[in-house]
Amino acid sequence: MPNDADLFKNSDGVKQWAIEPDIAQKLWTLSLELIGQPAA
């Protein structure tokens, strides 16, 4: 599934960041920063 696909319209498949460990870790770290939680 292209990373710019609308998930509401295309609910099958996954985005690249869901299967790439390095990208997933960066997204997780950013998510924690956005909610004010320290990265473990």
mmCIF entry with sequence, helices, sheets and N, C-alpha, C, O atoms, coordinates in Angstrom:
data_MODEL
# 
_entry.id   MODEL 
# 
_entity.id                         1 
_entity.type                       polymer 
_entity.pdbx_number_of_molecules   1 
# 
_entity_poly.entity_id                      1 
_entity_poly.type                           'polypeptide(L)' 
_entity_poly.nstd_linkage                   no 
_entity_poly.nstd_monomer                   no 
_entity_poly.pdbx_seq_one_letter_code       MPNDADLFKNSDGVKQWAIEPDIAQKLWTLSLELIGQPAA 
_entity_poly.pdbx_seq_one_letter_code_can   MPNDADLFKNSDGVKQWAIEPDIAQKLWTLSLELIGQPAA 
_entity_poly.pdbx_strand_id                 A 
# 
loop_
_entity_poly_seq.entity_id 
_entity_poly_seq.num 
_entity_poly_seq.mon_id 
_entity_poly_seq.hetero 
1 1  MET n 
1 2  PRO n 
1 3  ASN n 
1 4  ASP n 
1 5  ALA n 
1 6  ASP n 
1 7  LEU n 
1 8  PHE n 
1 9  LYS n 
1 10 ASN n 
1 11 SER n 
1 12 ASP n 
1 13 GLY n 
1 14 VAL n 
1 15 LYS n 
1 16 GLN n 
1 17 TRP n 
1 18 ALA n 
1 19 ILE n 
1 20 GLU n 
1 21 PRO n 
1 22 ASP n 
1 23 ILE n 
1 24 ALA n 
1 25 GLN n 
1 26 LYS n 
1 27 LEU n 
1 28 TRP n 
1 29 THR n 
1 30 LEU n 
1 31 SER n 
1 32 LEU n 
1 33 GLU n 
1 34 LEU n 
1 35 ILE n 
1 36 GLY n 
1 37 GLN n 
1 38 PRO n 
1 39 ALA n 
1 40 ALA n 
# 
_struct_asym.id          A 
_struct_asym.entity_id   1 
# 
loop_
_struct_conf.conf_type_id 
_struct_conf.id 
_struct_conf.pdbx_PDB_helix_id 
_struct_conf.beg_label_comp_id 
_struct_conf.beg_label_asym_id 
_struct_conf.beg_label_seq_id 
_struct_conf.pdbx_beg_PDB_ins_code 
_struct_conf.end_label_comp_id 
_struct_conf.end_label_asym_id 
_struct_conf.end_label_seq_id 
_struct_conf.pdbx_end_PDB_ins_code 
_struct_conf.beg_auth_comp_id 
_struct_conf.beg_auth_asym_id 
_struct_conf.beg_auth_seq_id 
_struct_conf.end_auth_comp_id 
_struct_conf.end_auth_asym_id 
_struct_conf.end_auth_seq_id 
_struct_conf.pdbx_PDB_helix_class 
_struct_conf.details 
_struct_conf.pdbx_PDB_helix_length 
HELX_P HELX_P1 AA1 GLN A 16 ? ALA A 18 ? GLN A 16 ALA A 18 5 ? 3  
HELX_P HELX_P2 AA2 PRO A 21 ? LEU A 34 ? PRO A 21 LEU A 34 1 ? 14 
# 
_struct_conf_type.id          HELX_P 
_struct_conf_type.criteria    ? 
_struct_conf_type.reference   ? 
# 
loop_
_atom_site.group_PDB 
_atom_site.id 
_atom_site.type_symbol 
_atom_site.label_atom_id 
_atom_site.label_alt_id 
_atom_site.label_comp_id 
_atom_site.label_asym_id 
_atom_site.label_entity_id 
_atom_site.label_seq_id 
_atom_site.pdbx_PDB_ins_code 
_atom_site.Cartn_x 
_atom_site.Cartn_y 
_atom_site.Cartn_z 
_atom_site.occupancy 
_atom_site.B_iso_or_equiv 
_atom_site.pdbx_formal_charge 
_atom_site.auth_seq_id 
_atom_site.auth_comp_id 
_atom_site.auth_asym_id 
_atom_site.auth_atom_id 
_atom_site.pdbx_PDB_model_num 
ATOM 1   N N  . MET A 1 1  ? 0.846   -1.167 0.000  1.00 0.00 ? 1  MET A N  1 
ATOM 2   C CA . MET A 1 1  ? 0.000   0.000  0.000  1.00 0.00 ? 1  MET A CA 1 
ATOM 3   C C  . MET A 1 1  ? 0.896   1.235  0.000  1.00 0.00 ? 1  MET A C  1 
ATOM 4   O O  . MET A 1 1  ? 1.827   1.309  0.801  1.00 0.00 ? 1  MET A O  1 
ATOM 5   N N  . PRO A 1 2  ? 0.642   2.197  -0.867 1.00 0.00 ? 2  PRO A N  1 
ATOM 6   C CA . PRO A 1 2  ? 1.442   3.418  -0.874 1.00 0.00 ? 2  PRO A CA 1 
ATOM 7   C C  . PRO A 1 2  ? 1.318   4.163  0.454  1.00 0.00 ? 2  PRO A C  1 
ATOM 8   O O  . PRO A 1 2  ? 0.258   4.154  1.080  1.00 0.00 ? 2  PRO A O  1 
ATOM 9   N N  . ASN A 1 3  ? 2.399   4.805  0.877  1.00 0.00 ? 3  ASN A N  1 
ATOM 10  C CA . ASN A 1 3  ? 2.384   5.528  2.142  1.00 0.00 ? 3  ASN A CA 1 
ATOM 11  C C  . ASN A 1 3  ? 1.416   6.694  2.142  1.00 0.00 ? 3  ASN A C  1 
ATOM 12  O O  . ASN A 1 3  ? 1.001   7.141  3.211  1.00 0.00 ? 3  ASN A O  1 
ATOM 13  N N  . ASP A 1 4  ? 1.041   7.204  0.963  1.00 0.00 ? 4  ASP A N  1 
ATOM 14  C CA . ASP A 1 4  ? 0.113   8.329  0.919  1.00 0.00 ? 4  ASP A CA 1 
ATOM 15  C C  . ASP A 1 4  ? -1.334  7.885  0.701  1.00 0.00 ? 4  ASP A C  1 
ATOM 16  O O  . ASP A 1 4  ? -2.210  8.723  0.491  1.00 0.00 ? 4  ASP A O  1 
ATOM 17  N N  . ALA A 1 5  ? -1.593  6.579  0.748  1.00 0.00 ? 5  ALA A N  1 
ATOM 18  C CA . ALA A 1 5  ? -2.955  6.074  0.553  1.00 0.00 ? 5  ALA A CA 1 
ATOM 19  C C  . ALA A 1 5  ? -3.828  6.428  1.752  1.00 0.00 ? 5  ALA A C  1 
ATOM 20  O O  . ALA A 1 5  ? -3.350  6.468  2.886  1.00 0.00 ? 5  ALA A O  1 
ATOM 21  N N  . ASP A 1 6  ? -5.090  6.680  1.499  1.00 0.00 ? 6  ASP A N  1 
ATOM 22  C CA . ASP A 1 6  ? -6.060  6.975  2.544  1.00 0.00 ? 6  ASP A CA 1 
ATOM 23  C C  . ASP A 1 6  ? -6.475  5.657  3.196  1.00 0.00 ? 6  ASP A C  1 
ATOM 24  O O  . ASP A 1 6  ? -7.080  4.810  2.539  1.00 0.00 ? 6  ASP A O  1 
ATOM 25  N N  . LEU A 1 7  ? -6.158  5.474  4.478  1.00 0.00 ? 7  LEU A N  1 
ATOM 26  C CA . LEU A 1 7  ? -6.468  4.214  5.142  1.00 0.00 ? 7  LEU A CA 1 
ATOM 27  C C  . LEU A 1 7  ? -7.966  3.972  5.264  1.00 0.00 ? 7  LEU A C  1 
ATOM 28  O O  . LEU A 1 7  ? -8.398  2.820  5.281  1.00 0.00 ? 7  LEU A O  1 
ATOM 29  N N  . PHE A 1 8  ? -8.765  5.026  5.350  1.00 0.00 ? 8  PHE A N  1 
ATOM 30  C CA . PHE A 1 8  ? -10.211 4.850  5.451  1.00 0.00 ? 8  PHE A CA 1 
ATOM 31  C C  . PHE A 1 8  ? -10.761 4.225  4.175  1.00 0.00 ? 8  PHE A C  1 
ATOM 32  O O  . PHE A 1 8  ? -11.653 3.378  4.227  1.00 0.00 ? 8  PHE A O  1 
ATOM 33  N N  . LYS A 1 9  ? -10.232 4.642  3.038  1.00 0.00 ? 9  LYS A N  1 
ATOM 34  C CA . LYS A 1 9  ? -10.699 4.121  1.754  1.00 0.00 ? 9  LYS A CA 1 
ATOM 35  C C  . LYS A 1 9  ? -10.001 2.815  1.375  1.00 0.00 ? 9  LYS A C  1 
ATOM 36  O O  . LYS A 1 9  ? -10.547 2.021  0.610  1.00 0.00 ? 9  LYS A O  1 
ATOM 37  N N  . ASN A 1 10 ? -8.800  2.590  1.905  1.00 0.00 ? 10 ASN A N  1 
ATOM 38  C CA . ASN A 1 10 ? -7.998  1.410  1.574  1.00 0.00 ? 10 ASN A CA 1 
ATOM 39  C C  . ASN A 1 10 ? -7.591  0.708  2.863  1.00 0.00 ? 10 ASN A C  1 
ATOM 40  O O  . ASN A 1 10 ? -6.447  0.830  3.301  1.00 0.00 ? 10 ASN A O  1 
ATOM 41  N N  . SER A 1 11 ? -8.501  -0.011 3.462  1.00 0.00 ? 11 SER A N  1 
ATOM 42  C CA . SER A 1 11 ? -8.222  -0.606 4.770  1.00 0.00 ? 11 SER A CA 1 
ATOM 43  C C  . SER A 1 11 ? -7.397  -1.889 4.694  1.00 0.00 ? 11 SER A C  1 
ATOM 44  O O  . SER A 1 11 ? -6.967  -2.398 5.729  1.00 0.00 ? 11 SER A O  1 
ATOM 45  N N  . ASP A 1 12 ? -7.166  -2.420 3.499  1.00 0.00 ? 12 ASP A N  1 
ATOM 46  C CA . ASP A 1 12 ? -6.343  -3.621 3.357  1.00 0.00 ? 12 ASP A CA 1 
ATOM 47  C C  . ASP A 1 12 ? -4.886  -3.222 3.166  1.00 0.00 ? 12 ASP A C  1 
ATOM 48  O O  . ASP A 1 12 ? -4.589  -2.225 2.507  1.00 0.00 ? 12 ASP A O  1 
ATOM 49  N N  . GLY A 1 13 ? -3.979  -4.003 3.743  1.00 0.00 ? 13 GLY A N  1 
ATOM 50  C CA . GLY A 1 13 ? -2.559  -3.722 3.595  1.00 0.00 ? 13 GLY A CA 1 
ATOM 51  C C  . GLY A 1 13 ? -2.030  -2.892 4.746  1.00 0.00 ? 13 GLY A C  1 
ATOM 52  O O  . GLY A 1 13 ? -2.770  -2.502 5.649  1.00 0.00 ? 13 GLY A O  1 
ATOM 53  N N  . VAL A 1 14 ? -0.736  -2.630 4.696  1.00 0.00 ? 14 VAL A N  1 
ATOM 54  C CA . VAL A 1 14 ? -0.090  -1.850 5.750  1.00 0.00 ? 14 VAL A CA 1 
ATOM 55  C C  . VAL A 1 14 ? 0.805   -0.793 5.126  1.00 0.00 ? 14 VAL A C  1 
ATOM 56  O O  . VAL A 1 14 ? 1.204   -0.898 3.967  1.00 0.00 ? 14 VAL A O  1 
ATOM 57  N N  . LYS A 1 15 ? 1.107   0.211  5.902  1.00 0.00 ? 15 LYS A N  1 
ATOM 58  C CA . LYS A 1 15 ? 2.022   1.262  5.471  1.00 0.00 ? 15 LYS A CA 1 
ATOM 59  C C  . LYS A 1 15 ? 3.459   0.795  5.711  1.00 0.00 ? 15 LYS A C  1 
ATOM 60  O O  . LYS A 1 15 ? 3.698   -0.099 6.523  1.00 0.00 ? 15 LYS A O  1 
ATOM 61  N N  . GLN A 1 16 ? 4.403   1.399  5.009  1.00 0.00 ? 16 GLN A N  1 
ATOM 62  C CA . GLN A 1 16 ? 5.804   1.000  5.123  1.00 0.00 ? 16 GLN A CA 1 
ATOM 63  C C  . GLN A 1 16 ? 6.307   1.090  6.559  1.00 0.00 ? 16 GLN A C  1 
ATOM 64  O O  . GLN A 1 16 ? 7.059   0.225  7.007  1.00 0.00 ? 16 GLN A O  1 
ATOM 65  N N  . TRP A 1 17 ? 5.892   2.144  7.295  1.00 0.00 ? 17 TRP A N  1 
ATOM 66  C CA . TRP A 1 17 ? 6.412   2.306  8.646  1.00 0.00 ? 17 TRP A CA 1 
ATOM 67  C C  . TRP A 1 17 ? 5.908   1.225  9.598  1.00 0.00 ? 17 TRP A C  1 
ATOM 68  O O  . TRP A 1 17 ? 6.435   1.090  10.703 1.00 0.00 ? 17 TRP A O  1 
ATOM 69  N N  . ALA A 1 18 ? 4.914   0.463  9.200  1.00 0.00 ? 18 ALA A N  1 
ATOM 70  C CA . ALA A 1 18 ? 4.422   -0.626 10.040 1.00 0.00 ? 18 ALA A CA 1 
ATOM 71  C C  . ALA A 1 18 ? 5.282   -1.877 9.918  1.00 0.00 ? 18 ALA A C  1 
ATOM 72  O O  . ALA A 1 18 ? 5.215   -2.749 10.783 1.00 0.00 ? 18 ALA A O  1 
ATOM 73  N N  . ILE A 1 19 ? 6.082   -1.984 8.871  1.00 0.00 ? 19 ILE A N  1 
ATOM 74  C CA . ILE A 1 19 ? 6.882   -3.193 8.662  1.00 0.00 ? 19 ILE A CA 1 
ATOM 75  C C  . ILE A 1 19 ? 8.384   -2.929 8.637  1.00 0.00 ? 19 ILE A C  1 
ATOM 76  O O  . ILE A 1 19 ? 9.171   -3.875 8.623  1.00 0.00 ? 19 ILE A O  1 
ATOM 77  N N  . GLU A 1 20 ? 8.792   -1.676 8.630  1.00 0.00 ? 20 GLU A N  1 
ATOM 78  C CA . GLU A 1 20 ? 10.213  -1.329 8.646  1.00 0.00 ? 20 GLU A CA 1 
ATOM 79  C C  . GLU A 1 20 ? 10.615  -1.004 10.086 1.00 0.00 ? 20 GLU A C  1 
ATOM 80  O O  . GLU A 1 20 ? 10.194  0.026  10.612 1.00 0.00 ? 20 GLU A O  1 
ATOM 81  N N  . PRO A 1 21 ? 11.420  -1.853 10.742 1.00 0.00 ? 21 PRO A N  1 
ATOM 82  C CA . PRO A 1 21 ? 11.754  -1.642 12.152 1.00 0.00 ? 21 PRO A CA 1 
ATOM 83  C C  . PRO A 1 21 ? 12.354  -0.267 12.465 1.00 0.00 ? 21 PRO A C  1 
ATOM 84  O O  . PRO A 1 21 ? 11.988  0.339  13.471 1.00 0.00 ? 21 PRO A O  1 
ATOM 85  N N  . ASP A 1 22 ? 13.255  0.231  11.639 1.00 0.00 ? 22 ASP A N  1 
ATOM 86  C CA . ASP A 1 22 ? 13.883  1.525  11.913 1.00 0.00 ? 22 ASP A CA 1 
ATOM 87  C C  . ASP A 1 22 ? 12.871  2.661  11.846 1.00 0.00 ? 22 ASP A C  1 
ATOM 88  O O  . ASP A 1 22 ? 12.870  3.551  12.696 1.00 0.00 ? 22 ASP A O  1 
ATOM 89  N N  . ILE A 1 23 ? 12.016  2.627  10.842 1.00 0.00 ? 23 ILE A N  1 
ATOM 90  C CA . ILE A 1 23 ? 10.995  3.664  10.698 1.00 0.00 ? 23 ILE A CA 1 
ATOM 91  C C  . ILE A 1 23 ? 9.977   3.557  11.826 1.00 0.00 ? 23 ILE A C  1 
ATOM 92  O O  . ILE A 1 23 ? 9.548   4.574  12.371 1.00 0.00 ? 23 ILE A O  1 
ATOM 93  N N  . ALA A 1 24 ? 9.591   2.342  12.180 1.00 0.00 ? 24 ALA A N  1 
ATOM 94  C CA . ALA A 1 24 ? 8.628   2.141  13.268 1.00 0.00 ? 24 ALA A CA 1 
ATOM 95  C C  . ALA A 1 24 ? 9.183   2.683  14.581 1.00 0.00 ? 24 ALA A C  1 
ATOM 96  O O  . ALA A 1 24 ? 8.447   3.299  15.352 1.00 0.00 ? 24 ALA A O  1 
ATOM 97  N N  . GLN A 1 25 ? 10.467  2.462  14.845 1.00 0.00 ? 25 GLN A N  1 
ATOM 98  C CA . GLN A 1 25 ? 11.080  2.958  16.082 1.00 0.00 ? 25 GLN A CA 1 
ATOM 99  C C  . GLN A 1 25 ? 11.100  4.479  16.106 1.00 0.00 ? 25 GLN A C  1 
ATOM 100 O O  . GLN A 1 25 ? 10.817  5.080  17.143 1.00 0.00 ? 25 GLN A O  1 
ATOM 101 N N  . LYS A 1 26 ? 11.427  5.109  14.993 1.00 0.00 ? 26 LYS A N  1 
ATOM 102 C CA . LYS A 1 26 ? 11.424  6.571  14.923 1.00 0.00 ? 26 LYS A CA 1 
ATOM 103 C C  . LYS A 1 26 ? 10.023  7.122  15.158 1.00 0.00 ? 26 LYS A C  1 
ATOM 104 O O  . LYS A 1 26 ? 9.858   8.121  15.859 1.00 0.00 ? 26 LYS A O  1 
ATOM 105 N N  . LEU A 1 27 ? 9.013   6.477  14.576 1.00 0.00 ? 27 LEU A N  1 
ATOM 106 C CA . LEU A 1 27 ? 7.632   6.909  14.768 1.00 0.00 ? 27 LEU A CA 1 
ATOM 107 C C  . LEU A 1 27 ? 7.219   6.747  16.227 1.00 0.00 ? 27 LEU A C  1 
ATOM 108 O O  . LEU A 1 27 ? 6.556   7.624  16.781 1.00 0.00 ? 27 LEU A O  1 
ATOM 109 N N  . TRP A 1 28 ? 7.602   5.639  16.852 1.00 0.00 ? 28 TRP A N  1 
ATOM 110 C CA . TRP A 1 28 ? 7.269   5.399  18.254 1.00 0.00 ? 28 TRP A CA 1 
ATOM 111 C C  . TRP A 1 28 ? 7.915   6.462  19.139 1.00 0.00 ? 28 TRP A C  1 
ATOM 112 O O  . TRP A 1 28 ? 7.264   7.010  20.029 1.00 0.00 ? 28 TRP A O  1 
ATOM 113 N N  . THR A 1 29 ? 9.186   6.753  18.899 1.00 0.00 ? 29 THR A N  1 
ATOM 114 C CA . THR A 1 29 ? 9.894   7.765  19.678 1.00 0.00 ? 29 THR A CA 1 
ATOM 115 C C  . THR A 1 29 ? 9.238   9.128  19.516 1.00 0.00 ? 29 THR A C  1 
ATOM 116 O O  . THR A 1 29 ? 9.041   9.839  20.501 1.00 0.00 ? 29 THR A O  1 
ATOM 117 N N  . LEU A 1 30 ? 8.902   9.499  18.297 1.00 0.00 ? 30 LEU A N  1 
ATOM 118 C CA . LEU A 1 30 ? 8.228   10.769 18.049 1.00 0.00 ? 30 LEU A CA 1 
ATOM 119 C C  . LEU A 1 30 ? 6.875   10.810 18.751 1.00 0.00 ? 30 LEU A C  1 
ATOM 120 O O  . LEU A 1 30 ? 6.508   11.832 19.331 1.00 0.00 ? 30 LEU A O  1 
ATOM 121 N N  . SER A 1 31 ? 6.139   9.716  18.702 1.00 0.00 ? 31 SER A N  1 
ATOM 122 C CA . SER A 1 31 ? 4.831   9.657  19.363 1.00 0.00 ? 31 SER A CA 1 
ATOM 123 C C  . SER A 1 31 ? 4.968   9.894  20.862 1.00 0.00 ? 31 SER A C  1 
ATOM 124 O O  . SER A 1 31 ? 4.174   10.626 21.452 1.00 0.00 ? 31 SER A O  1 
ATOM 125 N N  . LEU A 1 32 ? 5.968   9.279  21.475 1.00 0.00 ? 32 LEU A N  1 
ATOM 126 C CA . LEU A 1 32 ? 6.201   9.490  22.901 1.00 0.00 ? 32 LEU A CA 1 
ATOM 127 C C  . LEU A 1 32 ? 6.554   10.942 23.196 1.00 0.00 ? 32 LEU A C  1 
ATOM 128 O O  . LEU A 1 32 ? 6.065   11.514 24.170 1.00 0.00 ? 32 LEU A O  1 
ATOM 129 N N  . GLU A 1 33 ? 7.391   11.535 22.368 1.00 0.00 ? 33 GLU A N  1 
ATOM 130 C CA . GLU A 1 33 ? 7.764   12.938 22.557 1.00 0.00 ? 33 GLU A CA 1 
ATOM 131 C C  . GLU A 1 33 ? 6.546   13.849 22.459 1.00 0.00 ? 33 GLU A C  1 
ATOM 132 O O  . GLU A 1 33 ? 6.419   14.801 23.229 1.00 0.00 ? 33 GLU A O  1 
ATOM 133 N N  . LEU A 1 34 ? 5.655   13.564 21.523 1.00 0.00 ? 34 LEU A N  1 
ATOM 134 C CA . LEU A 1 34 ? 4.475   14.401 21.320 1.00 0.00 ? 34 LEU A CA 1 
ATOM 135 C C  . LEU A 1 34 ? 3.522   14.370 22.510 1.00 0.00 ? 34 LEU A C  1 
ATOM 136 O O  . LEU A 1 34 ? 2.802   15.339 22.753 1.00 0.00 ? 34 LEU A O  1 
ATOM 137 N N  . ILE A 1 35 ? 3.512   13.264 23.253 1.00 0.00 ? 35 ILE A N  1 
ATOM 138 C CA . ILE A 1 35 ? 2.636   13.192 24.422 1.00 0.00 ? 35 ILE A CA 1 
ATOM 139 C C  . ILE A 1 35 ? 3.390   13.444 25.723 1.00 0.00 ? 35 ILE A C  1 
ATOM 140 O O  . ILE A 1 35 ? 2.830   13.303 26.810 1.00 0.00 ? 35 ILE A O  1 
ATOM 141 N N  . GLY A 1 36 ? 4.660   13.817 25.607 1.00 0.00 ? 36 GLY A N  1 
ATOM 142 C CA . GLY A 1 36 ? 5.438   14.187 26.785 1.00 0.00 ? 36 GLY A CA 1 
ATOM 143 C C  . GLY A 1 36 ? 5.953   13.026 27.609 1.00 0.00 ? 36 GLY A C  1 
ATOM 144 O O  . GLY A 1 36 ? 6.221   13.187 28.800 1.00 0.00 ? 36 GLY A O  1 
ATOM 145 N N  . GLN A 1 37 ? 6.095   11.864 27.003 1.00 0.00 ? 37 GLN A N  1 
ATOM 146 C CA . GLN A 1 37 ? 6.614   10.693 27.704 1.00 0.00 ? 37 GLN A CA 1 
ATOM 147 C C  . GLN A 1 37 ? 8.062   10.456 27.290 1.00 0.00 ? 37 GLN A C  1 
ATOM 148 O O  . GLN A 1 37 ? 8.401   10.585 26.114 1.00 0.00 ? 37 GLN A O  1 
ATOM 149 N N  . PRO A 1 38 ? 8.913   10.112 28.245 1.00 0.00 ? 38 PRO A N  1 
ATOM 150 C CA . PRO A 1 38 ? 10.307  9.820  27.877 1.00 0.00 ? 38 PRO A CA 1 
ATOM 151 C C  . PRO A 1 38 ? 10.414  8.496  27.124 1.00 0.00 ? 38 PRO A C  1 
ATOM 152 O O  . PRO A 1 38 ? 9.683   7.547  27.407 1.00 0.00 ? 38 PRO A O  1 
ATOM 153 N N  . ALA A 1 39 ? 11.326  8.449  26.173 1.00 0.00 ? 39 ALA A N  1 
ATOM 154 C CA . ALA A 1 39 ? 11.584  7.202  25.449 1.00 0.00 ? 39 ALA A CA 1 
ATOM 155 C C  . ALA A 1 39 ? 12.324  6.258  26.378 1.00 0.00 ? 39 ALA A C  1 
ATOM 156 O O  . ALA A 1 39 ? 13.217  6.680  27.114 1.00 0.00 ? 39 ALA A O  1 
ATOM 157 N N  . ALA A 1 40 ? 11.966  5.003  26.350 1.00 0.00 ? 40 ALA A N  1 
ATOM 158 C CA . ALA A 1 40 ? 12.585  4.015  27.245 1.00 0.00 ? 40 ALA A CA 1 
ATOM 159 C C  . ALA A 1 40 ? 13.919  3.565  26.726 1.00 0.00 ? 40 ALA A C  1 
ATOM 160 O O  . ALA A 1 40 ? 14.577  2.736  27.354 1.00 0.00 ? 40 ALA A O  1 
# 
